[in-house]
């Protein structure tokens, strides 16, 4: 009887350990990252990147914080509209954080 209890306890402990390990390996589906790609075919053909600004701006005259190549995958946190009616996405691409205009992104 003792051997059966010991075996059952061992199976339960090993099963719980396996579940913990598997849960650590899988990404948490409830907190999946929101991902987009920078998409500017004209920029790519011209050999220039997509400009990322400190704040949403009109006319592209804002403070530039970085330039990333066409196709770069970024995470995003929010989307906003500014006074001229354009939409902007707050993104983090590699080590650059800022805002990109809506027509320069593609959602998966």
MMTF fields as JSON, N, C-alpha, C and O atoms, coordinates in Angstrom:
{
  "mmtfVersion": "1.0.0",
  "mmtfProducer": "UNKNOWN",
  "numBonds": 431,
  "numAtoms": 432,
  "numGroups": 108,
  "numChains": 1,
  "numModels": 1,
  "chainsPerModel": [1],
  "groupsPerChain": [108],
  "chainIdList": ["A"],
  "bondAtomList": [4, 2, 8, 6, 12, 10, 16, 14, 20, 18, 24, 22, 28, 26, 32, 30, 36, 34, 40, 38, 44, 42, 48, 46, 52, 50, 56, 54, 60, 58, 64, 62, 68, 66, 72, 70, 76, 74, 80, 78, 84, 82, 88, 86, 92, 90, 96, 94, 100, 98, 104, 102, 108, 106, 112, 110, 116, 114, 120, 118, 124, 122, 128, 126, 132, 130, 136, 134, 140, 138, 144, 142, 148, 146, 152, 150, 156, 154, 160, 158, 164, 162, 168, 166, 172, 170, 176, 174, 180, 178, 184, 182, 188, 186, 192, 190, 196, 194, 200, 198, 204, 202, 208, 206, 212, 210, 216, 214, 220, 218, 224, 222, 228, 226, 232, 230, 236, 234, 240, 238, 244, 242, 248, 246, 252, 250, 256, 254, 260, 258, 264, 262, 268, 266, 272, 270, 276, 274, 280, 278, 284, 282, 288, 286, 292, 290, 296, 294, 300, 298, 304, 302, 308, 306, 312, 310, 316, 314, 320, 318, 324, 322, 328, 326, 332, 330, 336, 334, 340, 338, 344, 342, 348, 346, 352, 350, 356, 354, 360, 358, 364, 362, 368, 366, 372, 370, 376, 374, 380, 378, 384, 382, 388, 386, 392, 390, 396, 394, 400, 398, 404, 402, 408, 406, 412, 410, 416, 414, 420, 418, 424, 422, 428, 426],
  "bondOrderList": [1, 1, 1, 1, 1, 1, 1, 1, 1, 1, 1, 1, 1, 1, 1, 1, 1, 1, 1, 1, 1, 1, 1, 1, 1, 1, 1, 1, 1, 1, 1, 1, 1, 1, 1, 1, 1, 1, 1, 1, 1, 1, 1, 1, 1, 1, 1, 1, 1, 1, 1, 1, 1, 1, 1, 1, 1, 1, 1, 1, 1, 1, 1, 1, 1, 1, 1, 1, 1, 1, 1, 1, 1, 1, 1, 1, 1, 1, 1, 1, 1, 1, 1, 1, 1, 1, 1, 1, 1, 1, 1, 1, 1, 1, 1, 1, 1, 1, 1, 1, 1, 1, 1, 1, 1, 1, 1],
  "groupList": [{"groupName": "UNK", "atomNameList": ["N", "CA", "C", "O"], "elementList": ["N", "C", "C", "O"], "formalChargeList": [0, 0, 0, 0], "bondAtomList": [1, 0, 2, 1, 3, 2], "bondOrderList": [1, 1, 2], "singleLetterCode": "X", "chemCompType": "L-PEPTIDE LINKING"}],
  "groupTypeList": [0, 0, 0, 0, 0, 0, 0, 0, 0, 0, 0, 0, 0, 0, 0, 0, 0, 0, 0, 0, 0, 0, 0, 0, 0, 0, 0, 0, 0, 0, 0, 0, 0, 0, 0, 0, 0, 0, 0, 0, 0, 0, 0, 0, 0, 0, 0, 0, 0, 0, 0, 0, 0, 0, 0, 0, 0, 0, 0, 0, 0, 0, 0, 0, 0, 0, 0, 0, 0, 0, 0, 0, 0, 0, 0, 0, 0, 0, 0, 0, 0, 0, 0, 0, 0, 0, 0, 0, 0, 0, 0, 0, 0, 0, 0, 0, 0, 0, 0, 0, 0, 0, 0, 0, 0, 0, 0, 0],
  "groupIdList": [1, 2, 3, 4, 5, 6, 7, 8, 9, 10, 11, 12, 13, 14, 15, 16, 17, 18, 19, 20, 21, 22, 23, 24, 25, 26, 27, 28, 29, 30, 31, 32, 33, 34, 35, 36, 37, 38, 39, 40, 41, 42, 43, 44, 45, 46, 47, 48, 49, 50, 51, 52, 53, 54, 55, 56, 57, 58, 59, 60, 61, 62, 63, 64, 65, 66, 67, 68, 69, 70, 71, 72, 73, 74, 75, 76, 77, 78, 79, 80, 81, 82, 83, 84, 85, 86, 87, 88, 89, 90, 91, 92, 93, 94, 95, 96, 97, 98, 99, 100, 101, 102, 103, 104, 105, 106, 107, 108],
  "secStructList": [7, 2, 2, 2, 2, 2, 2, 2, 2, 2, 2, 2, 2, 2, 2, 2, 2, 2, 2, 2, 2, 2, 2, 2, 2, 1, 7, 7, 4, 4, 4, 7, 7, 7, 3, 3, 3, 3, 7, 7, 2, 2, 2, 2, 2, 2, 6, 7, 7, 3, 3, 3, 3, 1, 1, 7, 7, 1, 6, 6, 7, 1, 7, 3, 3, 3, 3, 3, 7, 6, 6, 7, 3, 3, 3, 3, 3, 3, 3, 3, 3, 7, 6, 6, 1, 7, 3, 3, 3, 3, 3, 3, 3, 6, 6, 3, 3, 3, 3, 3, 3, 4, 4, 4, 3, 3, 3, 7],
  "xCoordList": [0.818, 0.0, 0.862, 0.549, 1.971, 2.863, 3.486, 3.65, 3.828, 4.447, 3.487, 3.902, 2.212, 1.221, 1.044, 0.946, 1.002, 0.872, 2.093, 1.971, 3.264, 4.5, 4.53, 4.919, 4.131, 4.09, 3.076, 3.371, 1.899, 0.874, 1.353, 1.147, 1.991, 2.533, 3.584, 3.612, 4.441, 5.49, 4.898, 5.366, 3.876, 3.214, 2.574, 2.677, 1.919, 1.278, 2.327, 2.143, 3.417, 4.476, 5.107, 5.307, 5.421, 6.017, 5.051, 5.462, 3.779, 2.776, 2.665, 2.598, 2.646, 2.574, 3.826, 3.738, 4.991, 6.24, 6.216, 6.634, 5.743, 5.652, 4.722, 5.039, 3.583, 2.663, 3.306, 3.11, 4.063, 4.739, 5.754, 5.807, 6.548, 7.555, 6.891, 7.338, 5.847, 5.161, 4.541, 4.56, 3.992, 3.385, 4.442, 4.148, 5.656, 6.729, 7.233, 7.719, 7.124, 7.606, 6.621, 7.045, 5.331, 4.332, 4.102, 4.051, 3.96, 3.618, 2.213, 1.346, 1.995, 0.681, -0.243, -0.038, -1.245, -2.117, -2.955, -3.399, -3.181, -3.984, -3.181, -3.765, -1.856, -1.04, -0.165, 0.963, -0.68, 0.107, 0.403, -0.399, 1.574, 1.985, 1.151, 0.718, 0.937, 0.264, 1.372, 2.196, 1.378, 2.475, 1.969, 0.86, 2.79, 2.537, 3.86, 4.922, 3.791, 4.99, 4.996, 3.953, 6.176, 6.31, 6.261, 6.968, 5.426, 5.175, 5.175, 4.183, 6.279, 6.396, 7.142, 8.347, 6.432, 7.103, 7.871, 8.96, 7.328, 8.035, 9.336, 10.346, 9.293, 10.517, 11.546, 12.729, 11.091, 11.986, 12.648, 13.854, 11.862, 12.401, 13.384, 14.334, 13.151, 14.04, 15.259, 16.179, 15.258, 16.39, 16.376, 17.418, 15.188, 15.069, 14.152, 13.375, 14.244, 13.422, 12.167, 11.894, 11.411, 10.185, 10.546, 11.192, 10.121, 10.445, 9.528, 8.319, 10.118, 9.381, 9.569, 10.694, 8.451, 8.472, 8.208, 7.601, 8.673, 8.449, 6.961, 6.487, 6.213, 4.767, 4.076, 4.717, 2.788, 2.063, 2.204, 2.18, 2.348, 2.616, 1.884, 1.469, 1.731, 1.162, 2.293, 3.194, 2.242, 3.23, 4.612, 5.545, 4.777, 6.076, 7.153, 8.342, 6.749, 7.736, 8.02, 8.538, 7.687, 7.923, 9.34, 10.165, 9.607, 10.93, 11.108, 10.359, 12.095, 12.397, 13.181, 14.172, 12.74, 13.469, 14.174, 15.029, 13.83, 14.499, 13.953, 12.899, 14.685, 14.272, 14.498, 15.588, 13.461, 13.536, 13.263, 12.503, 13.869, 13.652, 12.244, 11.565, 11.834, 10.574, 10.541, 11.531, 9.404, 9.245, 9.596, 9.391, 10.124, 10.474, 9.223, 8.197, 9.316, 8.205, 8.338, 9.416, 7.238, 7.208, 6.032, 5.079, 6.11, 4.942, 4.282, 4.932, 2.986, 2.29, 1.447, 1.031, 1.206, 0.401, -0.916, -1.919, -0.927, -2.156, -2.199, -1.189, -3.395, -3.626, -4.383, -5.268, -4.044, -4.738, -4.982, -4.346, -5.899, -6.156, -5.81, -6.078, -5.21, -4.857, -5.746, -6.598, -5.557, -6.448, -6.686, -7.792, -5.685, -5.873, -6.588, -6.794, -6.97, -7.702, -6.829, -7.353, -5.516, -4.642, -4.529, -4.606, -4.345, -4.196, -2.723, -1.965, -2.333, -0.947, -0.921, -1.82, 0.128, 0.315, 1.553, 2.609, 1.421, 2.576, 3.262, 2.656, 4.551, 5.255, 6.571, 7.123, 7.047, 8.396, 9.027, 8.58, 10.058, 10.753, 12.221, 12.901, 12.709, 14.094, 14.319, 13.691, 15.178, 15.409, 14.764, 15.072, 13.875, 13.232, 11.78, 11.034, 11.388, 9.992, 9.469, 10.124, 8.262, 7.685, 6.381, 5.662, 6.078, 4.8, 5.012, 5.894, 4.171, 4.222, 2.82, 1.825, 2.76, 1.464, 0.836, 1.532, -0.484, -1.284, -0.98, -0.919, -0.79, -0.601, 0.756, 1.028, 1.609, 2.936, 3.051, 4.154, 1.903, 1.938, 1.009, 0.076, 1.299, 0.439, 0.214, 1.165, -1.047, -1.387, -1.404, -1.793, -0.982, -0.985, -2.394, -2.57],
  "yCoordList": [-1.196, 0.0, 1.26, 2.24, 1.222, 2.373, 2.643, 3.794, 1.573, 1.724, 2.356, 3.165, 1.993, 2.581, 4.066, 4.864, 4.452, 5.877, 6.658, 7.756, 6.084, 6.737, 6.909, 7.968, 5.894, 5.956, 7.005, 7.788, 7.024, 7.997, 9.415, 10.314, 9.627, 10.944, 11.376, 12.532, 10.452, 10.75, 11.135, 12.08, 10.416, 10.718, 12.104, 12.863, 12.438, 13.749, 14.863, 15.868, 14.692, 15.709, 15.878, 17.007, 14.786, 14.869, 15.504, 16.297, 15.157, 15.757, 17.252, 18.008, 17.69, 19.12, 19.833, 20.94, 19.212, 19.803, 19.944, 20.977, 18.943, 19.001, 20.114, 20.832, 20.28, 21.359, 22.723, 23.623, 22.883, 24.159, 24.437, 25.548, 23.456, 23.63, 23.97, 24.889, 23.264, 23.539, 24.928, 25.601, 25.373, 26.698, 27.792, 28.889, 27.518, 28.5, 28.598, 29.65, 27.52, 27.516, 28.16, 28.721, 28.1, 28.665, 30.133, 30.498, 31.0, 32.383, 32.462, 31.661, 33.406, 33.6, 34.199, 35.335, 33.458, 33.906, 35.126, 35.853, 35.369, 36.514, 37.804, 38.886, 37.718, 38.929, 38.943, 39.435, 38.406, 38.362, 39.786, 40.703, 39.936, 41.249, 41.654, 40.815, 42.947, 43.486, 43.882, 44.748, 43.234, 43.4, 43.986, 43.685, 44.817, 45.352, 45.375, 45.179, 45.614, 45.745, 47.119, 47.627, 47.717, 48.971, 48.641, 47.746, 49.362, 49.021, 50.272, 50.998, 50.515, 51.661, 51.222, 51.449, 50.588, 50.099, 51.195, 50.942, 52.39, 53.492, 53.829, 54.132, 53.771, 54.028, 52.946, 53.237, 51.697, 50.575, 50.689, 50.478, 51.021, 51.15, 52.309, 52.256, 53.361, 54.524, 54.324, 55.142, 53.232, 52.958, 53.763, 53.964, 54.229, 54.967, 54.208, 53.355, 54.521, 53.843, 54.615, 55.692, 54.03, 54.648, 55.513, 55.05, 56.775, 57.712, 57.498, 57.321, 57.516, 57.394, 58.702, 59.155, 59.302, 60.619, 60.537, 59.584, 61.552, 61.615, 61.719, 61.094, 62.504, 62.684, 62.668, 62.933, 62.364, 62.514, 63.956, 64.891, 64.129, 65.449, 65.65, 64.684, 66.876, 67.168, 67.594, 68.331, 67.134, 67.548, 66.944, 67.356, 65.985, 65.347, 66.269, 66.024, 67.335, 68.3, 68.152, 69.077, 67.004, 66.773, 66.31, 66.19, 66.054, 65.601, 64.124, 63.272, 63.839, 62.487, 61.756, 62.283, 60.533, 59.759, 58.556, 57.952, 58.198, 57.082, 56.782, 57.283, 55.956, 55.483, 53.98, 53.501, 53.244, 51.781, 51.326, 51.978, 50.218, 49.732, 49.198, 48.752, 49.256, 48.671, 47.204, 46.49, 46.752, 45.364, 45.102, 43.988, 46.1, 45.909, 45.58, 46.246, 44.54, 44.186, 44.988, 45.061, 45.585, 46.421, 46.004, 45.387, 46.344, 46.201, 47.572, 48.603, 47.566, 48.842, 48.832, 47.783, 50.041, 50.15, 50.857, 50.531, 51.828, 52.597, 53.218, 53.304, 53.648, 54.359, 55.623, 55.604, 56.727, 57.986, 58.75, 58.484, 59.693, 60.574, 61.995, 62.399, 62.747, 64.128, 65.093, 64.662, 66.393, 67.43, 67.374, 67.669, 67.006, 66.976, 65.709, 65.525, 64.832, 63.617, 62.403, 61.329, 62.545, 61.396, 60.539, 61.034, 59.238, 58.286, 57.955, 57.841, 57.801, 57.483, 56.333, 56.197, 55.494, 54.346, 54.562, 54.94, 54.32, 54.384, 53.022, 51.996, 53.026, 51.775, 51.685, 52.683, 50.455, 50.168, 49.227, 48.093, 49.703, 48.937, 48.865, 49.889, 47.662, 47.496, 48.401, 48.184, 49.39, 50.298, 51.654, 52.599, 51.769, 53.039, 53.024, 52.096, 54.044, 54.184, 55.528, 56.56, 55.496, 56.739, 56.488, 55.534, 57.353, 57.321, 57.219, 57.867, 56.378, 56.18, 56.415, 56.001, 57.09, 57.363, 56.076, 55.169, 56.027, 54.843, 54.228, 53.004, 55.024, 54.472, 53.79, 53.231, 53.833, 53.227, 51.918, 51.437, 51.354, 50.107, 49.077, 49.406, 47.819, 46.698, 45.843, 45.457, 45.548, 44.648, 43.228, 42.996, 42.266, 40.863, 40.346, 39.19],
  "zCoordList": [0.0, 0.0, 0.0, -0.677, 0.783, 0.828, -0.535, -0.939, -1.234, -2.549, -3.554, -4.384, -3.483, -4.384, -4.099, -5.031, -2.815, -2.454, -2.919, -3.462, -2.703, -3.118, -4.624, -5.115, -5.36, -6.809, -7.279, -8.181, -6.68, -7.036, -6.749, -7.565, -5.598, -5.249, -6.259, -6.682, -6.637, -7.605, -8.955, -9.591, -9.396, -10.67, -10.625, -11.589, -9.524, -9.386, -9.414, -10.1, -8.678, -8.63, -10.008, -10.456, -10.681, -12.014, -13.014, -13.862, -12.913, -13.797, -13.594, -14.564, -12.338, -12.034, -12.526, -13.058, -12.355, -12.838, -14.348, -14.871, -15.057, -16.51, -16.953, -17.902, -16.294, -16.633, -16.436, -17.252, -15.372, -15.12, -16.216, -16.742, -16.56, -17.612, -18.935, -19.621, -19.312, -20.567, -20.572, -21.603, -19.45, -19.41, -19.504, -19.981, -19.061, -19.189, -20.624, -21.038, -21.378, -22.749, -23.712, -24.722, -23.442, -24.34, -24.018, -22.844, -25.047, -24.753, -24.174, -24.524, -23.31, -22.715, -23.767, -24.196, -24.182, -25.257, -24.881, -25.77, -23.612, -23.217, -23.249, -23.201, -23.328, -23.376, -24.632, -24.596, -25.736, -26.962, -27.433, -27.254, -28.038, -28.506, -29.707, -30.497, -29.826, -30.994, -31.972, -31.677, -33.137, -34.083, -35.398, -35.839, -36.01, -37.337, -38.089, -37.498, -39.39, -40.215, -40.856, -41.267, -40.938, -41.662, -43.145, -43.61, -43.889, -45.276, -46.137, -46.197, -46.792, -47.679, -48.936, -49.048, -49.894, -51.1, -51.836, -52.352, -51.891, -52.545, -51.839, -52.473, -50.508, -49.72, -50.009, -50.185, -50.056, -50.279, -51.653, -51.781, -52.678, -54.031, -54.134, -54.914, -53.341, -53.365, -52.458, -52.458, -51.685, -50.802, -49.516, -48.892, -49.114, -47.852, -46.91, -47.34, -45.627, -44.639, -44.28, -44.811, -43.36, -42.857, -41.652, -40.712, -41.693, -40.612, -39.417, -39.569, -38.233, -36.976, -36.218, -36.003, -35.816, -35.181, -33.682, -33.194, -32.964, -31.523, -31.208, -30.259, -31.996, -31.808, -33.171, -34.189, -33.205, -34.471, -34.959, -34.159, -36.254, -36.806, -38.126, -38.766, -38.522, -39.836, -40.764, -40.361, -41.988, -42.978, -42.8, -43.489, -41.904, -41.733, -41.194, -41.402, -40.497, -40.006, -38.514, -37.888, -37.943, -36.523, -36.236, -37.141, -34.968, -34.546, -34.881, -34.404, -35.696, -36.13, -35.039, -34.531, -34.671, -33.662, -34.266, -33.617, -35.491, -36.13, -37.504, -37.898, -38.227, -39.545, -39.559, -39.246, -39.925, -39.982, -41.411, -42.127, -41.84, -43.203, -43.431, -42.506, -44.678, -45.129, -44.697, -44.854, -44.154, -43.739, -42.285, -41.802, -41.567, -40.162, -39.36, -39.492, -38.522, -37.621, -36.336, -35.746, -35.912, -34.717, -33.843, -34.318, -32.579, -31.715, -31.627, -31.803, -31.353, -31.199, -29.937, -29.446, -29.423, -28.208, -28.443, -27.808, -29.354, -29.544, -30.926, -31.626, -31.301, -32.559, -32.213, -31.357, -32.871, -32.58, -33.873, -34.892, -33.823, -34.961, -34.535, -33.403, -35.455, -35.125, -35.896, -36.673, -35.69, -36.198, -37.707, -38.159, -38.491, -39.948, -40.422, -41.622, -39.478, -39.812, -40.085, -40.38, -39.995, -40.248, -38.989, -37.864, -39.216, -38.119, -37.933, -38.896, -36.658, -36.309, -35.317, -34.487, -35.408, -34.53, -33.678, -34.186, -32.376, -31.485, -31.543, -31.234, -31.947, -32.207, -31.445, -30.981, -31.335, -30.836, -31.856, -32.028, -32.522, -33.554, -33.166, -33.105, -32.905, -32.457, -31.241, -30.205, -31.332, -30.201, -30.411, -29.685, -31.387, -31.704, -31.248, -31.561, -30.516, -30.08, -30.567, -30.416, -31.159, -31.646, -32.375, -32.074, -33.34, -34.038, -35.542, -36.105, -36.196, -37.646, -38.198, -37.603, -39.352, -39.963, -40.512, -40.969, -40.453, -40.76, -42.121, -42.235, -43.133, -44.482, -44.666, -45.729, -43.636, -43.722, -42.921, -42.662, -42.536, -41.752, -42.377, -43.108, -42.063, -42.45, -41.219, -40.538, -40.935, -39.834, -40.365, -41.509, -39.535, -39.994, -40.233, -40.619]
}
